[in-house]
Amino acid sequence: MVQPYPLTNRGRMPSIPALAQWINTILLTAVPTLSPWTARRLTDWLLSILLMPSITTRVVAWGCALGLSTAARAASHERRLRRTYRDSQLSWSLHRAILTTTLRFAPAEAVTVIIDETTHTDHWTLLTAALWYHGRAIPLAWVLHPGNTRRTTAFWMDTATLLDRVQQVLPATTDVVVVADRAFGCPAFTDQVAAHGWSWVVRVQGHTRMLLRGHTEVPIRTLVGRGQRVVRRGQAFKKAGWRTVTVVAEWTAVAQEPLLLVSTLAGIGAIRHAYGRRSAIEALFRDWKTGGWQWEASQSRSQTTQDALVLGMAIATVLVLLVGTAEAQAVLAERGDRPSPRRPWAARESLFRLGRYGVLRWLWTGTQPALGARLSLAGTALHERWATTVTRGGRLGTAIP
């Protein structure tokens, strides 16, 4: 005889209240001064973001109505959400407080911070800084602007604001390597990074001037031919008065143009390794748009609403990575240290997607992942992407003595 599904999970706290309690604990640990009512509203909001397929206010309101033990209809929750978005506590400072309690930095290990900009259709532009984490990126800070409009502040003032916020999150003793693409390959940006005492790796345009030893001045594009790799030490950025840099110019046979990197780092391996991590922020943007929170589905023209939605995505991403890390550790513990002759099933998923599946498993079965209190940055200086780690039989490097 086929047994029916159990109506309760005996000996376990019902899954949604347990998930809500976990979120609420994180909020109150980060900001102990939150009133119980504010903490409850924020918990319900974040819980619904995790439950639902889209960040749009209407969909999240449905999540509140379906997931909470309340008789309120979705329309009522939507009105409450719009009032919540106007709460002055919904600012980047809340995210900073959460990061302060959920990130654990390893002594004497460098971290990689990636800077890039993305768009929400043609309505919004989002300048973002994120921390490389096993092939994914942890959002650190951002600056949101309306799209197709004249900026009220200069772009490089926004990058200065962004870097200042990053500095508030990272310990002063941590070595930082900032990585960015061609839009940031100029002294207007790199000098700001250097002012914080950080190293940097940026991609530059082919016409960037390079002053080599012997006082030979050439466009950086002329240093390399197809199928070649060239490493030079010299000075770059003539119009800014020259900056001493290392240049790595590489043109593979299948590429249409060369990869031209300029850095304050000295070794070619360190430069190529750091720049290879830049794709993690593109994956973060996919998680926020097409592959995760569906940010572009929200068509609100309100800056206040969009600021709140970005904050919600950022905090939810941290929560999902906490769950994803627990899921990954369980996979590694089951597989052991042996390498796999072919790519394991779990290697096909990012830590973000493992985290989303982990949340669903928690809700469906009532089985809570073995969640750690923090996202540890130990080992990220050397370790590769999660897929590489699980294939080679390594460890995420989450233990700090």
HELIX and SHEET records of a PDB file:
HELIX    1   1 SER A   15  ALA A   30  1                                  16    
HELIX    2   2 PRO A   36  LEU A   51  1                                  16    
HELIX    3   3 THR A   57  GLY A   67  1                                  11    
HELIX    4   4 ALA A   74  TYR A   85  1                                  12    
HELIX    5   5 TRP A   92  THR A  102  1                                  11    
HELIX    6   6 PHE A  155  VAL A  169  1                                  15    
HELIX    7   7 ARG A  182  PHE A  184  5                                   3    
HELIX    8   8 PRO A  187  ALA A  195  1                                   9    
HELIX    9   9 ILE A  220  LEU A  223  5                                   4    
HELIX   10  10 LYS A  238  ALA A  240  5                                   3    
HELIX   11  11 ILE A  268  TYR A  275  1                                   8    
HELIX   12  12 SER A  279  TRP A  288  1                                  10    
HELIX   13  13 TRP A  295  ALA A  297  5                                   3    
HELIX   14  14 GLN A  303  ARG A  335  1                                  33    
HELIX   15  15 TRP A  345  ARG A  348  5                                   4    
HELIX   16  16 LEU A  351  THR A  365  1                                  15    
HELIX   17  17 TRP A  386  ARG A  392  1                                   7    
SHEET    1   A 2 LEU A 103  ARG A 104  0                                        
SHEET    2   A 2 LEU A 375  SER A 376  1                                        
SHEET    1   B10 ARG A 136  PRO A 146  0                                        
SHEET    2   B10 TRP A 124  TYR A 133 -1                                        
SHEET    3   B10 VAL A 111  HIS A 120 -1                                        
SHEET    4   B10 VAL A 176  ALA A 180  1                                        
SHEET    5   B10 SER A 199  ARG A 203  1                                        
SHEET    6   B10 LEU A 259  SER A 263 -1                                        
SHEET    7   B10 ARG A 243  TRP A 251 -1                                        
SHEET    8   B10 GLN A 228  ALA A 236 -1                                        
SHEET    9   B10 ARG A 209  LEU A 212 -1                                        
SHEET   10   B10 THR A 216  PRO A 219 -1                                        
END                                                                             
